[in-house]
């Protein structure tokens, strides 16, 4: 036998690829890919995989095994873009999730991932996922045109593509009368529960009266780390980016088109699907956006970014109450001091601030109560609202895309947010009665 034949033999056609930051961190994945495909697989980085999907050879792939780690949870846009591009090419996606939270997995599966397996891989887990993927019905590929096998002059004219139907507008409840109230929520430090408060406060207000609840809109203006969509298990819309940039020129109907409905009781303006610079919008765009919301709803709740931006003044000025969440620690105290100093330097209405202490000490924690009092005295503020630690049920509610009213009705944190909502609602009714 001529040994030169071996040199002329073609390499195995690549049937699948792993996509990771470093595939050598996933040694069990390497072993299972070799067991399933032999040498007919490759490995790509995320940027390489995205570029490869634009090549004609990408249509020969059966699937991508995308290794997702906790580092990716803060930036799912890159992985989401990869999933969307692979679906356009007819390539299946299997997520290999290493210590990734359920909220991130849900978001990636919603974008089109076909399956996921937890890492470290159990015996046969990848094999079973591949078999489920192969047994699934083939996808319709709309983005990759088929190659005609007949001469161009004899080929039938392609059928015109059906136009995409515009999203249906959200059904907005009738106004109950009076001027709209605007409540903003901003965390003075990361992890102080600002988004948890904004989401659950908005839901409590939307269900405050069984007979005639006010119409409520929740605006997620945290353009980089907005999590309202995750907390409520709602999709994100690309059209939000365009609407934010053209807020001054859009009308009320365009604003309604961007809204999402939660349980047919709460309207949500979601954060954009991609990370955007906070200066993408300015005071004029934010003022227009809040103006549209107050035209349509009785109550507008705004989830703000943690940082001060050039339109923070706009929201503070337009708000009736500006909730600022903090904790009983040094970082919150220092940030609150700098926050107040910045607002006072610009002579902004600091009287609208309502400091909310999250994970506040219990009734029997006398030393904790003394620390709260000392914190208020040292900052020259009054801690108006104290919220207890809701514990693990709060995290579970967010991961499951539910509010505390739905998943943990008797949770102490939910009860305090309910009391806060009742107080705000009574104040609104009392003010409307005087006019």
FIMI-805809 format. One record per residue (C-alpha): y, x, z; chain. Coordinates in nm, 3 decimals. Layout:
BEGIN
((Y,X,Z),'A')
...
This chain:
BEGIN
((0.000,0.000,0.000),'A')
((0.342,0.130,-0.092),'A')
((0.540,0.178,0.227),'A')
((0.862,0.130,0.030),'A')
((0.791,-0.243,0.012),'A')
((0.886,-0.277,0.376),'A')
((1.231,-0.136,0.305),'A')
((1.285,-0.387,0.025),'A')
((1.182,-0.693,0.228),'A')
((1.464,-0.932,0.310),'A')
((1.570,-0.974,0.674),'A')
((1.491,-1.300,0.847),'A')
((1.745,-1.571,0.772),'A')
((1.965,-1.642,1.074),'A')
((1.888,-1.994,1.198),'A')
((2.094,-1.998,1.516),'A')
((2.349,-1.799,1.715),'A')
((2.438,-1.757,2.076),'A')
((2.811,-1.764,2.151),'A')
((2.928,-1.588,2.467),'A')
((3.170,-1.339,2.617),'A')
((2.877,-1.107,2.689),'A')
((2.525,-1.221,2.599),'A')
((2.371,-0.949,2.818),'A')
((2.480,-1.152,3.122),'A')
((2.233,-1.416,3.001),'A')
((1.908,-1.222,2.982),'A')
((1.697,-1.538,3.019),'A')
((1.877,-1.689,2.722),'A')
((1.796,-1.380,2.515),'A')
((1.427,-1.407,2.607),'A')
((1.410,-1.777,2.521),'A')
((1.594,-1.734,2.190),'A')
((1.350,-1.459,2.091),'A')
((1.057,-1.679,2.194),'A')
((1.186,-1.970,1.986),'A')
((1.324,-1.789,1.680),'A')
((1.193,-1.435,1.680),'A')
((1.452,-1.225,1.498),'A')
((1.611,-1.521,1.317),'A')
((1.908,-1.548,1.553),'A')
((2.227,-1.359,1.624),'A')
((2.502,-1.334,1.883),'A')
((2.875,-1.388,1.833),'A')
((3.184,-1.383,2.047),'A')
((3.398,-1.697,2.061),'A')
((3.658,-1.570,1.814),'A')
((3.385,-1.439,1.579),'A')
((3.199,-1.772,1.593),'A')
((3.512,-1.969,1.511),'A')
((3.584,-1.744,1.211),'A')
((3.219,-1.757,1.096),'A')
((3.223,-2.138,1.088),'A')
((3.484,-2.120,0.815),'A')
((3.241,-1.930,0.592),'A')
((2.997,-2.105,0.351),'A')
((2.700,-1.937,0.523),'A')
((2.769,-2.139,0.838),'A')
((2.601,-2.446,0.688),'A')
((2.266,-2.263,0.705),'A')
((2.277,-2.252,1.086),'A')
((2.070,-2.503,1.278),'A')
((2.255,-2.474,1.608),'A')
((2.482,-2.272,1.834),'A')
((2.388,-2.198,2.195),'A')
((2.727,-2.171,2.367),'A')
((2.723,-1.993,2.703),'A')
((2.988,-2.149,2.931),'A')
((3.091,-1.993,3.264),'A')
((3.337,-2.098,3.538),'A')
((3.598,-1.871,3.377),'A')
((3.606,-2.109,3.079),'A')
((3.681,-2.423,3.284),'A')
((4.054,-2.351,3.291),'A')
((4.065,-2.322,2.912),'A')
((3.823,-2.560,2.746),'A')
((4.040,-2.581,2.435),'A')
((3.878,-2.275,2.276),'A')
((3.526,-2.408,2.330),'A')
((3.628,-2.758,2.228),'A')
((3.772,-2.627,1.902),'A')
((3.446,-2.442,1.836),'A')
((3.242,-2.758,1.897),'A')
((3.461,-2.968,1.667),'A')
((3.441,-2.704,1.391),'A')
((3.063,-2.679,1.421),'A')
((3.026,-3.057,1.397),'A')
((3.231,-3.051,1.077),'A')
((2.983,-2.800,0.935),'A')
((2.678,-2.999,1.047),'A')
((2.581,-2.739,1.307),'A')
((2.441,-2.867,1.639),'A')
((2.570,-2.732,1.972),'A')
((2.375,-2.667,2.293),'A')
((2.577,-2.575,2.601),'A')
((2.420,-2.318,2.832),'A')
((2.615,-2.394,3.150),'A')
((2.629,-2.133,3.425),'A')
((2.789,-2.280,3.743),'A')
((3.009,-2.516,3.539),'A')
((3.135,-2.835,3.703),'A')
((3.036,-3.181,3.577),'A')
((3.393,-3.265,3.476),'A')
((3.406,-2.973,3.231),'A')
((3.060,-3.058,3.096),'A')
((3.161,-3.419,3.045),'A')
((3.469,-3.313,2.852),'A')
((3.269,-3.081,2.622),'A')
((2.999,-3.340,2.562),'A')
((3.268,-3.593,2.476),'A')
((3.402,-3.351,2.215),'A')
((3.065,-3.350,2.042),'A')
((2.823,-3.105,2.209),'A')
((2.468,-3.229,2.148),'A')
((2.298,-3.118,2.470),'A')
((2.328,-2.884,2.765),'A')
((2.093,-2.683,2.984),'A')
((2.185,-2.526,3.318),'A')
((2.160,-2.152,3.364),'A')
((1.947,-1.980,3.497),'A')
((1.720,-2.145,3.244),'A')
((1.412,-2.321,3.375),'A')
((1.088,-2.253,3.190),'A')
((1.084,-2.449,2.866),'A')
((1.437,-2.592,2.917),'A')
((1.584,-2.439,2.601),'A')
((1.273,-2.531,2.400),'A')
((1.302,-2.895,2.511),'A')
((1.673,-2.903,2.423),'A')
((1.603,-2.764,2.077),'A')
((1.329,-3.022,2.021),'A')
((1.559,-3.306,2.130),'A')
((1.823,-3.173,1.895),'A')
((1.580,-3.154,1.602),'A')
((1.451,-3.507,1.668),'A')
((1.805,-3.648,1.672),'A')
((1.923,-3.827,1.355),'A')
((2.120,-3.606,1.116),'A')
((2.496,-3.605,1.146),'A')
((2.726,-3.733,0.876),'A')
((2.921,-3.437,0.747),'A')
((3.258,-3.549,0.621),'A')
((3.444,-3.220,0.622),'A')
((3.204,-3.021,0.395),'A')
((3.191,-3.153,0.037),'A')
((2.856,-3.157,-0.141),'A')
((2.810,-2.940,-0.450),'A')
((2.761,-3.145,-0.767),'A')
((2.441,-3.076,-0.961),'A')
((2.569,-3.235,-1.285),'A')
((2.847,-3.123,-1.517),'A')
((3.192,-3.213,-1.398),'A')
((3.266,-3.439,-1.694),'A')
((2.947,-3.644,-1.629),'A')
((2.988,-3.662,-1.254),'A')
((3.084,-4.001,-1.116),'A')
((3.423,-4.029,-0.954),'A')
((3.397,-3.988,-0.577),'A')
((3.451,-4.302,-0.375),'A')
((3.786,-4.305,-0.200),'A')
((3.764,-4.219,0.168),'A')
((3.824,-4.511,0.398),'A')
((4.152,-4.469,0.584),'A')
((4.127,-4.401,0.953),'A')
((4.224,-4.704,1.156),'A')
((4.511,-4.637,1.394),'A')
((4.423,-4.658,1.764),'A')
((4.470,-5.004,1.905),'A')
((4.772,-5.036,2.133),'A')
((4.710,-5.077,2.503),'A')
((4.732,-5.431,2.633),'A')
((5.035,-5.420,2.864),'A')
((5.067,-5.674,3.142),'A')
((5.388,-5.879,3.157),'A')
((5.667,-5.744,3.375),'A')
((5.706,-5.915,3.713),'A')
((6.083,-5.886,3.695),'A')
((6.341,-5.651,3.838),'A')
((6.412,-5.290,3.752),'A')
((6.126,-5.045,3.709),'A')
((6.049,-4.802,3.990),'A')
((5.976,-4.436,3.916),'A')
((5.765,-4.224,4.151),'A')
((5.702,-3.856,4.075),'A')
((5.446,-3.628,4.241),'A')
((5.465,-3.249,4.244),'A')
((5.252,-3.002,4.434),'A')
((5.446,-2.736,4.620),'A')
((5.141,-2.510,4.581),'A')
((4.813,-2.522,4.392),'A')
((4.535,-2.734,4.538),'A')
((4.756,-2.951,4.759),'A')
((4.627,-3.275,4.607),'A')
((4.922,-3.375,4.388),'A')
((4.712,-3.511,4.100),'A')
((4.472,-3.681,4.343),'A')
((4.769,-3.856,4.503),'A')
((4.928,-3.949,4.169),'A')
((4.609,-4.098,4.023),'A')
((4.505,-4.291,4.330),'A')
((4.857,-4.408,4.414),'A')
((4.897,-4.543,4.060),'A')
((4.563,-4.725,4.082),'A')
((4.641,-4.871,4.424),'A')
((4.977,-5.000,4.297),'A')
((4.807,-5.152,3.992),'A')
((4.575,-5.345,4.228),'A')
((4.820,-5.411,4.510),'A')
((4.833,-5.789,4.461),'A')
((4.532,-5.993,4.353),'A')
((4.753,-6.271,4.223),'A')
((5.028,-6.079,4.044),'A')
((5.009,-5.701,4.052),'A')
((5.285,-5.496,3.890),'A')
((5.222,-5.325,3.558),'A')
((5.180,-4.951,3.615),'A')
((5.200,-4.649,3.382),'A')
((5.082,-4.302,3.481),'A')
((5.246,-4.014,3.290),'A')
((5.068,-3.678,3.301),'A')
((5.348,-3.429,3.229),'A')
((5.151,-3.124,3.345),'A')
((5.125,-2.985,2.992),'A')
((4.902,-2.693,3.087),'A')
((4.676,-2.804,3.371),'A')
((4.697,-3.184,3.352),'A')
((4.382,-3.340,3.496),'A')
((4.459,-3.712,3.498),'A')
((4.230,-3.766,3.197),'A')
((3.948,-3.587,3.379),'A')
((4.005,-3.780,3.702),'A')
((3.979,-4.110,3.511),'A')
((3.722,-4.001,3.249),'A')
((3.960,-4.069,2.962),'A')
((3.979,-3.886,2.627),'A')
((4.272,-3.668,2.526),'A')
((4.466,-3.738,2.207),'A')
((4.610,-3.491,1.958),'A')
((4.888,-3.734,1.878),'A')
((5.038,-3.670,2.223),'A')
((5.163,-3.328,2.107),'A')
((5.356,-3.477,1.818),'A')
((5.496,-3.755,2.033),'A')
((5.616,-3.512,2.298),'A')
((5.800,-3.305,2.040),'A')
((5.954,-3.609,1.870),'A')
((6.014,-3.820,2.180),'A')
((6.383,-3.864,2.101),'A')
((6.312,-4.011,1.759),'A')
((6.007,-4.224,1.838),'A')
((6.021,-4.590,1.937),'A')
((5.849,-4.803,2.199),'A')
((5.563,-4.896,1.965),'A')
((5.482,-4.528,1.903),'A')
((5.483,-4.472,2.278),'A')
((5.239,-4.759,2.328),'A')
((5.006,-4.610,2.065),'A')
((4.971,-4.294,2.273),'A')
((4.870,-4.480,2.589),'A')
((4.514,-4.510,2.716),'A')
((4.386,-4.795,2.929),'A')
((4.185,-4.752,3.248),'A')
((3.987,-5.059,3.353),'A')
((4.244,-5.272,3.166),'A')
((4.480,-5.240,3.466),'A')
((4.637,-4.896,3.442),'A')
((4.805,-4.742,3.136),'A')
((4.791,-4.364,3.106),'A')
((4.996,-4.123,2.897),'A')
((4.755,-3.824,2.898),'A')
((4.829,-3.455,2.894),'A')
((4.781,-3.292,2.551),'A')
((4.434,-3.159,2.460),'A')
((4.566,-2.803,2.420),'A')
((4.752,-2.570,2.654),'A')
((5.119,-2.592,2.567),'A')
((5.425,-2.405,2.694),'A')
((5.617,-2.604,2.953),'A')
((5.937,-2.558,2.755),'A')
((5.787,-2.739,2.455),'A')
((5.985,-3.039,2.572),'A')
((6.333,-3.052,2.717),'A')
((6.538,-3.290,2.931),'A')
((6.616,-3.515,2.635),'A')
((6.250,-3.565,2.543),'A')
((6.150,-3.631,2.905),'A')
((6.436,-3.876,2.956),'A')
((6.334,-4.063,2.641),'A')
((5.969,-4.073,2.749),'A')
((6.053,-4.211,3.094),'A')
((6.293,-4.456,2.932),'A')
((6.016,-4.600,2.713),'A')
((5.786,-4.626,3.017),'A')
((6.043,-4.810,3.227),'A')
((6.106,-5.051,2.941),'A')
((5.738,-5.150,2.936),'A')
((5.623,-5.124,3.298),'A')
((5.723,-5.222,3.650),'A')
((5.615,-4.891,3.801),'A')
((5.598,-4.544,3.647),'A')
((5.409,-4.267,3.830),'A')
((5.462,-3.912,3.701),'A')
((5.224,-3.623,3.768),'A')
((5.442,-3.311,3.747),'A')
((5.348,-2.944,3.694),'A')
((5.352,-2.716,3.998),'A')
((5.633,-2.504,3.860),'A')
((6.000,-2.583,3.827),'A')
((6.098,-2.636,3.462),'A')
((6.423,-2.714,3.289),'A')
((6.341,-3.086,3.294),'A')
((6.249,-3.107,3.665),'A')
((6.609,-3.207,3.732),'A')
((6.575,-3.492,3.484),'A')
((6.267,-3.634,3.656),'A')
((6.416,-3.588,4.003),'A')
((6.735,-3.768,3.900),'A')
((6.548,-4.059,3.740),'A')
((6.296,-4.095,4.024),'A')
((6.329,-4.337,4.313),'A')
((6.096,-4.123,4.527),'A')
((5.987,-3.767,4.452),'A')
((5.667,-3.689,4.643),'A')
((5.608,-3.322,4.720),'A')
((5.258,-3.238,4.842),'A')
((5.192,-2.945,5.073),'A')
((4.947,-2.820,5.333),'A')
((4.980,-2.680,5.681),'A')
((4.978,-2.315,5.577),'A')
((5.218,-2.028,5.514),'A')
((5.212,-2.049,5.134),'A')
((5.323,-2.413,5.140),'A')
((5.595,-2.339,5.395),'A')
((5.736,-2.050,5.194),'A')
((5.720,-2.241,4.865),'A')
((5.887,-2.544,5.024),'A')
((6.169,-2.324,5.154),'A')
((6.226,-2.173,4.808),'A')
((6.197,-2.515,4.644),'A')
((6.464,-2.664,4.869),'A')
((6.689,-2.362,4.822),'A')
((6.669,-2.395,4.443),'A')
((6.748,-2.767,4.449),'A')
((7.039,-2.730,4.691),'A')
((7.186,-2.448,4.483),'A')
((7.210,-2.693,4.192),'A')
((7.334,-2.975,4.420),'A')
((7.038,-3.193,4.321),'A')
((6.948,-3.508,4.521),'A')
((6.712,-3.358,4.779),'A')
((6.728,-3.685,4.974),'A')
((6.482,-3.827,4.719),'A')
((6.214,-3.580,4.830),'A')
((5.928,-3.721,5.033),'A')
((5.719,-3.439,5.177),'A')
((5.349,-3.528,5.189),'A')
((5.124,-3.321,5.415),'A')
((4.772,-3.320,5.274),'A')
((4.470,-3.247,5.496),'A')
((4.686,-3.325,5.797),'A')
((4.548,-3.275,6.151),'A')
((4.375,-3.570,6.317),'A')
((4.507,-3.777,6.605),'A')
((4.327,-3.570,6.866),'A')
((4.436,-3.233,6.725),'A')
((4.735,-3.175,6.952),'A')
((4.789,-2.816,6.847),'A')
((4.788,-2.923,6.482),'A')
((5.044,-3.195,6.557),'A')
((5.265,-2.935,6.722),'A')
((5.239,-2.712,6.415),'A')
((5.345,-3.001,6.190),'A')
((5.649,-3.063,6.407),'A')
((5.739,-2.693,6.405),'A')
((5.698,-2.682,6.025),'A')
((5.942,-2.968,5.981),'A')
((6.196,-2.817,6.218),'A')
((6.182,-2.471,6.061),'A')
((6.234,-2.615,5.710),'A')
((6.485,-2.875,5.817),'A')
((6.276,-3.155,5.666),'A')
((6.085,-3.459,5.780),'A')
((5.718,-3.476,5.686),'A')
((5.726,-3.845,5.597),'A')
((5.364,-3.890,5.491),'A')
((5.051,-3.733,5.636),'A')
((4.721,-3.768,5.450),'A')
((4.386,-3.687,5.614),'A')
((4.118,-3.469,5.459),'A')
((3.903,-3.696,5.246),'A')
((3.621,-3.442,5.231),'A')
((3.359,-3.412,4.961),'A')
((3.386,-3.775,4.838),'A')
((3.727,-3.687,4.692),'A')
((3.576,-3.412,4.478),'A')
((3.286,-3.636,4.378),'A')
((3.523,-3.913,4.272),'A')
((3.714,-3.674,4.047),'A')
((3.395,-3.534,3.897),'A')
((3.263,-3.882,3.828),'A')
((3.588,-4.000,3.669),'A')
((3.657,-4.267,3.932),'A')
((3.931,-4.351,4.179),'A')
((3.874,-4.349,4.553),'A')
((3.904,-4.729,4.560),'A')
((3.601,-4.750,4.334),'A')
((3.382,-4.470,4.470),'A')
((3.483,-4.433,4.838),'A')
((3.672,-4.744,4.944),'A')
((3.642,-4.667,5.317),'A')
((3.740,-4.302,5.286),'A')
((4.027,-4.219,5.528),'A')
((4.233,-4.059,5.249),'A')
((4.200,-4.372,5.036),'A')
((4.313,-4.590,5.328),'A')
((4.629,-4.384,5.381),'A')
((4.714,-4.388,5.010),'A')
((4.667,-4.766,5.018),'A')
((4.913,-4.791,5.308),'A')
((5.161,-4.577,5.115),'A')
((5.126,-4.802,4.809),'A')
((5.176,-5.115,5.021),'A')
((5.493,-4.970,5.170),'A')
((5.634,-4.883,4.828),'A')
((5.549,-5.227,4.693),'A')
((5.718,-5.404,4.983),'A')
((6.027,-5.190,4.939),'A')
((6.038,-5.280,4.569),'A')
((6.012,-5.651,4.643),'A')
((6.277,-5.632,4.914),'A')
((6.517,-5.449,4.681),'A')
((6.453,-5.700,4.401),'A')
((6.525,-5.987,4.640),'A')
((6.870,-5.850,4.722),'A')
((6.974,-5.843,4.356),'A')
